[in-house]
């Protein structure tokens, strides 16, 4: 099961109102728990018969999508590829990854999204100039939520 299918499953479970869903297939077992005090979503994926193991974080590249607003139609919207908490800097004492007006290249790190104690670097898939930052530092983000507007020209 790939990341996109898991993300779609998470959205479906969240909309259904179920508090826990377990899915067991031939070679994989997925448990999705939603709700709780903070409204968190917990996803656990493992091979059948294996114990849960924390994986090393891997860079996650969001898919750039053209913005829909008339004013912003010439800009590319960078959206969150996962659910988590977005951080605009690598640590509290370091500078922000990107600022409005900054020119970026494909592969530049735009932010970090923490999901289940794993920090995923979000890299740009386009080159251009940051026009707008749509999410504050240390804010929760949803799957497919717009994060940045980039002017590709």
N, C-alpha and C positions, 0 to 999 in steps of 0.2 A: 504494500500500500504506500503510495507516494505522499509527499507533503500536502499537495493540493487536495487530495481525497480526504486526508485527515482534517485539514482546515474546513472543508465543506461539511464534514461530519460534526465538527465542533459547533459550527454555526447552526446546523440542524438541531442538535441537542439543546443548544442555548434557547432557540426559538420554541422548542417543544415544551419547555418548562420542567423537563425531567431533571432529577438531582444526580442521577448516576446511570451510566450506560456502559455495559460490557459487551465487547464484540470479539468473538473468537473465530479465527479463520484457520485454514490449514497450517500455516506456519507462523502466525502472529496473533497476539492477544492485545487488545486495546481497551483501556478503561478510561472513561471520561467522567469526571465529577465536577459538577457546577454548583454555584450557590455558596453557602457558608457565610460567615460574618462579613467578609470583604467582597463577596460576589466574584470570587476567583474561579478559574477553570483549571483543572488539573488533568493532564493527559499522560497516561503511562502506556508506553508501547514496548513490547518485548517478544522475543521468540517464545513459542509454547514450551513450557518446562523450564524456562530461564528465570532467574531472580532479577528484580529491577536493578539496573546499573546506570549510573550517571554517565552520560556521554560527553565527550569534549565538544565545546562549542565550535561551530563551523560558520564561516561567513555566509550570510543569507542575502541574496540579491533580490531587491524588489522589482516588480515589473513596472516600467514607466507607462503611464497611460495619459492620453491627451486630456486636458482639463475641459469641463463642459461649459463653464461660464463664458459669456460673450467677451468680457474684459480679459479673461485669462485664456482665451481659446488658442493663443499662439504659444502658451506655456505647456510644459510637460509636468504632470503631477506624479510625484514619487509617492507610492502608497506602501503601507506597512504589510510585509509578507507574513507576519505572525502576530499573535496576541501577546502583550507583555507591557513592560514599562520602558518608555523611551528615555534615554539619556543623551544629551547633546554633547557631553564631554567624557573623556575616558576615565576621569576620576575628579573628585571635588576640587582639587587644587590645580587642575590642568585647564588649558583654554578649550573653548568650544571647537568641535570638529569643523563646522562651517558656520559662516555668518551671512546675512543678507548682503548681496553685492559681490560676494566672493565667486571667482571663477573656479569651476570644478572640472575634473577630467573623469572619463570612464574608469571605474575601479576605485575612486577616492571614497574613503569612509565618510558617510554623512552623519551617522549616529550609531548608537548601540541600543538594541532592544533586549531587555532581560526577560527571559521566560523560564520559569521553573529553576531559578538559580543559575541558568546558563546565559552568558552574555554573547549575543549574536551581533556581529558587525554588519551594518547595512551599508552596502556599497552602491555607488551610483552606476547605473547602466547607460547613462548619457553624459555627454560633455556639455557644458554651458555655464550659465550664471545663476546663482541662487537669487530668486526674486522675492520669495516669501517663505517663512518658516511657519507652519500651521499648527505645531504642537509645542507646548512649553517643556522645558527640561524636567525630568522626573515625573512625567505624566503618563497615566495608563493609555494604551492605544489598542484598538481593535484590529482584527484582520481586515485588510483592504482600506484602512483609514488613510486619507491623504496626510502626508507629512511635510512635503516640500513642493514648491513650484519652481521649475527650472526653465530658464529661457535658453533654448538650444542654439539660438542664432549668434 
